[in-house]
Amino acid sequence: MKNYFIARSRRVRSTPYTSRIENQGVNAYTVYNHMLLPAAFGSLEDSYHHLKEHVQVWDVAGERQVEISGKDSAKLVQLMTCR
């Protein structure tokens, strides 16, 4: 698979952490929920070893909150989530 450039536009937003992420040497981005999220720092092997030996903080700004309401909302949420 080829690496293609992702053009920034008004339809794709950066996260509050983008400037700090760019200072850390991000190699690639992906678009998730209309937001640029970092996808690679260095090689795949470097990322694997870093994950196994150190702490990683991931930018999850593209995630959204939802509200589930109604009579059986608590039961539905329990069925949908891990225990």
C-alpha distances in whole Angstrom, upper triangle without the diagonal:
4,7,9,13,15,18,21,24,27,24,22,25,24,26,29,28,25,27,28,24,23,26,25,22,19,16,14,15,14,17,19,22,22,22,20,19,18,15,15,18,17,15,15,18,20,19,20,24,24,24,26,29,29,29,26,27,24,25,25,27,24,26,30,33,35,38,39,43,46,48,46,43,43,43,40,38,39,38,35,34,34,37
4,6,10,12,16,19,21,25,23,21,23,23,25,28,26,24,25,26,23,21,24,23,20,17,14,12,14,14,16,19,22,21,21,18,18,17,15,14,17,17,15,16,19,20,20,21,24,25,25,28,30,30,30,27,27,24,24,25,26,24,27,30,33,35,39,40,44,47,49,47,44,45,45,42,40,41,40,37,36,36,39
4,7,9,13,16,19,22,20,18,20,19,22,25,23,20,22,23,19,18,21,20,17,14,10,8,10,11,13,17,20,19,18,15,15,14,12,12,14,14,14,14,18,19,18,20,23,23,23,26,28,28,27,24,24,22,21,22,23,22,24,28,31,33,37,39,42,45,48,46,43,43,44,41,39,40,39,36,35,35,38
4,6,9,13,15,19,18,16,18,18,20,24,22,19,21,23,19,18,21,21,18,15,12,9,10,10,12,16,19,17,17,14,15,14,13,14,16,17,17,18,21,22,21,23,26,26,26,29,31,30,29,26,25,23,22,22,23,21,24,27,30,32,36,38,42,45,48,46,43,43,44,41,39,41,40,36,35,36,39
4,6,9,12,16,15,13,15,15,18,21,20,17,18,20,17,15,19,19,16,13,11,9,9,10,11,15,18,16,15,12,14,13,13,14,16,17,18,19,23,22,21,24,27,26,26,29,31,30,29,25,25,22,20,21,21,20,23,26,29,32,35,38,41,44,47,46,42,43,44,41,39,41,40,36,36,37,40
4,6,9,13,12,9,12,12,15,18,18,14,16,19,16,15,18,19,16,13,12,9,8,8,8,12,14,12,11,9,11,12,12,14,16,18,19,20,24,23,22,24,27,26,26,29,31,29,28,24,23,20,18,19,18,16,20,22,26,28,32,34,38,41,44,43,39,40,41,38,36,38,38,34,33,34,38
4,6,10,10,9,11,12,15,18,18,15,17,19,17,16,19,20,18,16,15,12,11,11,11,14,15,12,12,10,13,14,15,17,19,21,23,24,27,27,25,28,30,29,29,33,34,32,30,27,25,22,20,21,19,18,21,23,27,29,33,35,38,42,45,44,40,42,43,40,38,40,40,36,36,37,40
4,7,8,6,8,9,12,15,16,13,14,17,16,14,18,19,18,16,15,13,11,11,10,13,14,11,10,9,12,14,16,18,19,22,24,25,28,27,25,28,31,29,29,32,34,31,30,26,24,21,18,19,17,16,19,21,25,27,30,33,36,40,43,42,39,40,41,38,36,39,39,35,34,36,39
4,5,5,7,10,13,16,18,15,16,20,19,18,21,23,21,19,19,17,14,14,12,14,14,10,10,11,14,16,18,21,23,25,27,28,32,31,28,31,34,32,32,35,37,34,32,28,26,23,20,20,18,16,20,21,24,26,29,32,35,38,42,41,38,39,41,38,36,39,38,35,35,36,40
4,5,7,10,13,15,17,15,17,21,20,19,22,24,24,21,22,19,16,16,13,14,13,9,10,12,15,18,20,23,25,28,30,30,34,33,30,33,36,33,33,37,38,35,33,29,26,23,20,20,17,15,18,19,22,24,27,30,33,36,39,39,36,37,39,36,34,37,37,34,34,36,39
4,6,10,13,16,18,16,19,21,20,20,23,25,24,21,21,18,15,14,10,11,10,6,8,10,14,17,19,22,24,27,29,29,32,32,29,32,34,32,31,35,37,34,32,28,26,22,19,18,15,13,16,17,20,21,25,27,30,33,37,36,33,35,36,33,31,34,34,31,31,33,36
4,7,10,13,15,13,15,18,17,16,20,21,20,17,18,15,11,10,7,9,9,5,5,7,10,13,15,18,21,24,25,25,29,28,25,28,31,29,28,32,33,31,28,25,22,19,15,15,13,11,14,15,19,21,24,27,30,34,37,36,33,34,36,32,30,33,33,29,29,31,34
4,7,10,11,10,13,15,14,15,18,19,19,16,18,15,12,12,9,10,9,6,5,6,9,12,15,18,20,23,25,26,29,28,25,28,30,28,27,30,32,29,26,23,20,17,13,13,10,9,13,14,18,20,23,26,29,33,36,36,32,33,35,32,30,32,33,29,29,30,33
4,7,8,6,9,11,11,11,14,16,16,13,15,13,10,11,10,11,11,9,6,5,8,10,13,16,17,21,23,23,26,25,22,25,27,25,24,28,29,26,23,20,17,14,11,12,9,9,13,15,18,21,25,28,31,34,38,37,33,34,36,33,30,33,33,30,29,30,33
4,5,5,9,10,10,11,14,15,16,14,16,15,12,12,11,11,11,10,7,7,8,10,13,16,17,21,23,23,26,24,21,24,26,23,22,26,27,24,21,17,14,12,8,9,6,8,11,13,16,19,22,26,29,32,36,35,31,31,33,31,28,30,31,28,26,27,30
4,6,8,9,10,12,13,15,16,15,18,17,15,16,15,15,15,14,11,11,11,12,16,18,18,22,25,25,28,25,23,25,27,24,23,27,27,23,20,17,14,13,9,10,8,11,13,15,17,21,23,27,30,33,36,36,32,32,34,32,29,31,33,29,28,29,31
4,6,5,6,9,10,11,13,12,15,15,13,15,15,15,16,15,11,10,10,10,14,15,15,18,21,22,24,22,19,22,23,20,20,23,23,20,17,14,11,10,7,10,9,11,14,16,19,22,25,29,32,35,38,37,33,33,35,33,30,32,33,30,28,28,30
4,5,5,6,9,10,11,10,13,12,10,12,13,14,15,14,10,8,8,8,12,13,13,17,20,21,23,21,19,22,23,20,20,24,24,21,19,16,13,12,9,11,10,12,15,18,21,24,27,31,34,37,40,39,35,35,37,35,32,34,35,31,30,30,33
4,5,5,6,9,10,10,13,14,13,16,16,18,19,17,14,12,12,11,15,15,14,17,21,22,24,22,20,23,24,21,22,26,25,22,20,17,15,14,12,15,14,16,19,21,24,27,31,34,37,41,44,43,39,39,41,39,35,37,38,35,33,34,36
4,5,5,7,9,10,13,14,14,17,18,19,20,19,15,13,12,11,14,14,13,16,19,21,23,20,18,21,22,18,19,23,22,19,17,14,12,12,11,14,14,16,19,22,24,28,31,34,37,41,43,42,38,38,40,38,35,36,38,34,32,32,34
4,5,5,7,6,10,11,11,13,15,16,18,17,14,11,9,8,11,11,10,13,16,17,19,17,15,18,19,16,16,20,20,17,15,12,11,10,9,12,13,15,17,20,23,27,30,33,36,40,43,41,37,37,39,37,33,35,36,32,30,30,32
4,5,5,6,9,10,10,14,15,17,20,18,15,12,11,9,12,11,10,12,16,18,20,17,16,20,21,18,19,23,22,20,18,15,14,13,12,16,15,17,20,23,26,30,33,36,39,43,46,44,40,40,42,40,37,38,39,35,33,34,36
4,6,8,11,13,14,17,19,21,23,22,18,15,14,12,15,13,11,13,17,19,21,18,17,20,21,18,19,22,22,19,18,16,15,15,14,18,18,20,23,26,28,32,35,38,41,45,48,46,43,42,44,42,39,40,41,38,35,35,37
4,6,10,12,13,16,19,20,23,22,18,15,14,11,13,11,8,10,14,16,17,14,13,17,17,14,15,19,18,15,15,12,12,13,13,17,17,19,22,25,28,31,35,37,41,44,47,45,42,41,42,41,37,38,39,36,33,33,35
4,6,9,11,15,18,20,23,22,18,15,13,10,11,9,6,8,12,14,16,13,12,16,17,14,16,19,19,17,17,14,14,14,14,18,19,20,23,26,29,33,36,39,42,46,48,47,43,42,44,42,38,40,40,37,35,34,36
4,6,8,11,14,16,19,18,15,12,10,6,8,6,5,7,11,12,15,13,11,15,16,14,15,19,19,17,17,14,13,12,12,15,16,17,20,23,27,30,33,36,39,43,46,44,40,40,41,39,36,37,37,34,32,32,34
4,7,11,14,17,20,19,16,13,11,8,7,5,5,6,9,11,14,12,12,15,17,16,17,20,21,19,19,16,16,15,15,18,19,19,22,25,28,32,35,37,41,44,47,45,42,42,43,40,37,38,38,35,33,33,35
4,7,10,13,17,16,13,10,9,6,5,5,7,9,11,12,15,14,13,16,18,17,18,21,22,21,20,17,17,14,14,16,17,16,19,22,26,29,33,35,38,42,44,42,39,39,40,37,35,36,36,32,31,31,34
4,7,10,13,12,10,6,5,4,5,7,10,12,14,14,18,17,15,18,20,19,18,22,23,22,20,17,16,13,12,13,14,13,16,19,23,25,29,31,35,38,41,39,36,36,37,34,32,33,33,30,28,29,32
4,6,10,10,8,6,5,6,6,9,12,15,16,15,19,19,16,18,22,20,19,23,25,23,22,18,17,13,12,12,13,11,14,17,21,23,27,29,32,36,38,36,33,34,35,31,29,31,31,27,26,27,30
4,7,6,5,5,6,9,9,13,16,19,20,19,23,22,20,22,25,23,22,26,28,26,24,20,18,15,12,12,12,9,12,14,18,20,24,26,30,33,36,34,31,32,33,30,28,30,29,26,25,26,30
4,5,5,7,7,10,11,14,17,21,21,20,24,23,20,22,25,23,22,25,27,25,23,19,17,13,11,10,9,6,9,11,15,17,21,23,26,29,32,31,27,28,29,26,24,26,26,22,21,23,26
4,5,9,9,13,14,18,21,24,25,24,27,27,24,25,28,27,25,28,30,28,25,22,19,16,13,11,9,6,7,9,12,14,18,20,23,27,30,28,25,26,27,24,22,25,25,21,21,23,26
4,7,9,13,15,18,21,24,25,25,28,28,25,27,30,28,26,30,32,29,27,23,21,17,14,12,10,7,10,11,15,17,20,23,26,29,33,32,28,30,31,28,26,29,28,25,25,27,30
4,6,10,12,15,18,21,23,22,26,25,22,24,27,25,23,27,29,26,24,20,17,14,11,10,8,6,9,11,15,18,21,24,27,31,34,33,29,30,32,29,26,29,29,25,25,26,29
4,7,9,12,14,18,19,19,23,22,19,22,24,22,21,25,26,24,22,18,16,13,10,10,9,8,12,14,18,21,25,27,31,34,37,36,32,33,34,31,29,31,31,27,26,28,31
4,6,10,12,15,17,17,20,19,16,18,21,19,18,21,23,21,18,15,13,9,7,8,8,8,11,14,17,20,24,27,30,34,36,35,31,31,33,30,27,29,29,26,24,25,28
4,6,8,12,13,13,16,15,12,15,18,16,15,19,20,18,16,13,11,9,8,10,11,11,14,17,21,24,27,30,33,37,39,38,34,34,35,33,30,31,31,28,26,26,29
4,7,10,11,10,14,13,10,13,16,14,14,17,19,18,17,13,13,10,10,12,14,13,15,19,22,25,29,31,34,38,40,38,35,34,35,33,30,31,31,27,26,26,29
4,6,7,8,11,10,8,11,13,12,12,16,17,16,16,13,13,11,12,14,16,16,19,22,26,28,32,34,38,41,43,41,38,37,38,36,33,34,34,30,29,28,31
4,7,8,10,8,7,11,12,10,12,15,16,14,14,12,13,12,13,16,18,19,21,25,28,31,34,36,40,43,46,43,40,39,40,38,35,36,36,33,31,30,32
4,7,8,6,7,10,11,10,13,15,16,15,16,14,16,15,17,20,22,22,24,28,31,34,38,40,43,47,49,47,43,43,43,41,38,39,39,36,33,32,35
4,5,5,6,9,10,11,12,14,16,16,17,15,17,17,19,21,24,24,26,29,32,35,39,40,44,47,49,47,44,43,43,41,38,39,38,35,33,32,34
4,5,5,6,9,10,11,12,14,15,16,14,17,16,18,20,23,23,24,28,31,33,37,38,42,45,47,44,41,40,40,38,35,36,35,32,30,29,31
4,5,5,6,9,10,11,12,14,16,15,18,18,20,22,25,26,27,30,33,36,39,40,44,47,49,46,43,42,42,40,37,37,37,34,32,30,32
4,5,5,6,9,10,11,11,13,13,15,16,19,21,24,25,26,30,32,35,39,40,44,47,49,46,43,42,42,40,37,37,37,35,32,30,32
4,6,5,6,9,10,10,11,10,12,12,15,18,20,21,22,26,29,31,35,36,40,43,45,42,39,38,39,37,34,34,34,31,28,27,29
4,5,5,6,9,10,12,11,14,14,17,19,22,23,24,27,29,32,35,36,40,43,45,42,39,38,38,36,33,33,33,30,27,25,27
4,5,5,6,8,11,11,15,16,19,21,25,26,26,30,32,35,38,39,43,45,47,44,41,40,40,38,35,35,35,33,30,28,29
4,5,5,5,8,8,11,13,16,19,22,23,24,28,30,33,36,37,41,44,45,43,40,38,39,37,34,34,34,32,29,27,28
4,6,6,6,6,10,11,15,17,20,21,22,25,27,30,33,34,37,40,42,39,36,35,35,34,31,30,31,28,25,23,25
4,6,8,9,13,15,18,20,24,25,25,28,30,32,35,36,39,42,44,41,38,36,36,35,32,31,32,29,26,24,25
4,7,10,13,16,19,21,25,26,26,30,31,34,37,38,41,44,46,43,40,38,39,38,34,34,34,32,29,26,27
4,7,10,13,16,19,22,24,24,27,29,32,34,36,39,42,44,41,38,36,37,36,33,32,33,31,28,26,26
4,7,10,13,16,19,21,21,24,25,28,31,33,36,39,41,38,35,33,34,33,30,30,31,28,25,23,24
4,6,10,12,15,17,18,21,23,26,29,31,34,37,39,37,34,32,33,32,28,28,30,27,24,22,24
4,7,9,12,14,15,18,20,23,26,28,31,35,37,35,31,30,31,30,26,27,28,25,22,22,23
4,6,9,11,12,15,17,21,24,26,29,33,35,33,29,29,30,28,25,26,27,23,21,20,23
4,6,8,9,13,15,19,22,25,28,31,34,32,29,28,30,28,25,26,27,24,21,22,24
4,5,6,9,12,15,18,21,24,28,30,29,25,25,26,24,21,23,24,20,18,19,21
4,5,8,11,14,18,20,24,27,30,29,25,25,27,25,22,24,25,22,20,21,24
4,6,10,13,17,19,23,26,29,28,24,25,26,24,21,23,24,20,19,21,24
4,7,10,14,16,20,23,26,24,21,21,23,20,17,20,20,17,16,18,20
4,7,10,13,16,20,23,22,18,19,21,18,16,19,20,16,16,18,21
4,7,10,13,17,20,19,15,16,18,16,13,16,18,15,14,17,19
4,7,10,13,16,16,12,13,16,13,11,15,16,13,14,17,19
4,6,10,13,13,9,11,14,12,10,14,15,13,14,18,19
4,7,10,9,6,8,11,9,8,11,13,11,13,16,18
4,7,8,5,8,11,10,10,13,14,14,16,19,20
4,6,5,8,10,10,11,14,15,15,17,21,22
4,6,8,9,10,12,14,15,16,18,21,21
4,6,5,6,9,10,11,12,15,18,18
4,5,5,6,9,10,11,12,16,16
4,5,5,6,9,10,11,14,14
4,5,5,6,9,10,13,13
4,5,5,6,9,12,13
4,5,5,6,10,11
4,6,6,8,8
4,6,8,9
4,7,10
4,6
4
